[in-house]
Amino acid sequence: MAEPTPTPEIKMIDVVLQSLEDAKAEQTVAIDITGKSALADHMVVTSGRSNRHVSAVADQVMKALRENGFSKPRIEGLPHADWVLVDGGDVIVHIFRPEVREFYNIEKMWQADFAADAH
């Protein structure tokens, strides 16, 4: 069976955001970094309620990406599930437990960096 290929009207960011909503991820923030970073076009930061929820959210994002024809994303951090990174290429998703997210506060760092670039 061939891998599905993404259709032009389906954007990776939309697939990611919908899968996060379906997985009941919390406090999702999407940051458009198009042209500001060679890493990706979007950075998404979200939270799961527990290690188990963080792991389930990551699994759901990966499944949604595959089902919509996007190549298999890379994933890091699953064994502990305090902070899981799903790298889909165009979209990088950080899924945290709330206290770990608060400690690293990466969305504030990225948003501040881009606000400074705008001036």
N, C-alpha and C positions, 0 to 999 in steps of 0.2 A: 504494500500500500504506500503510495507516494505521500510525502509531507505536503500539507496544504500550503499554498503560497499566499502571502498577504495580498489583499486587493487594495488598490490605491486609495479607496475611500476609507479604509480602516487604518487609523493611526495607532501606533504603539502606545502613545500616552493615553488614548481613550480606552484601550483594552486594559491597561494597567489600572487606571482610575476606577473603571467599572468593577474589575476583579477585587480591588481593595474595598469598595463599597459592599460588594456581595459577601466578602469575608468579614464584614463588620470591623474593619480596621478603624482606628480612632485618630482624630486630629491630623488628617491628611493635608499636607502642604505640597503643592507642585510648584517648582521654581523653573522658569524658562531660562535656560543658559545657552540658548542658540547663539553661536558666534562669540560667546564669552569664555567657552571652555572647549578644548578638543575632546574632552571625555565623553560628552553626550549632548543631546539637545534639551533634555529635561532631567531634573533631579527631583525625586519624590521622597518625602520623609513622612513616615506614618508610625503609629504605635499599635501594639497588641497588648492585651490585658495581662498576659502571662507568657512564660517561655513556650508553653504549648500553643497558645494563640498566635504568637509571633511565627512559630514554625508552620502552623496551618495557613496563615496569611501568605507566607513565602511560597508554600506549595501551590496555593490557589493562583497566585500571580504567574508562576512558572507554567502551570497547566493552561491557563488562559492564553498566554503567549504562544505556546505550542499549538493549541487548538485554532488559533487565528493565523497560523502560518509563519510566525516569526521564529527564527532559528533558536535552538535551545540556549537559553540564557545561562550565564555563569552565576554560581551562587557561592557565597562564603558565609560562615558563621552559624551554620545549621546545628552542629553538635550541641552548642550551649544555648543558642536562640535568645541571647540577650540583645544582640544586634546582628541582624541578617541583612546582607547586601545581595540584591538581585540585579545583575548587570545584563540588560537586554540589548546593549549597544547604543541605541538612540535614547533610551531611558534607563536611568540608574535609580533603583528603589532601595531606600534604607528603611528597615522595619525594626523598631526598638521596643523594648519594655519601657514603660513611662519613665522610671527613675534613671535608666541608662540614657534615654533620649535627653532628659533634662541635664544630665551631667555633661554630655558632649555638645549639645545645642548646635548641631551643624547647620540647621536651616538658617539660624540667625547669622552665622558666619558667612554663608553663601549669599544671603540676601544683603547683608551689609557690604560685602565686597562688590556686588553689582550696583548698589546704590552709589558707591564711591566712584565706580567707573562711569556712571551716567553724567557726572559733572565735568 
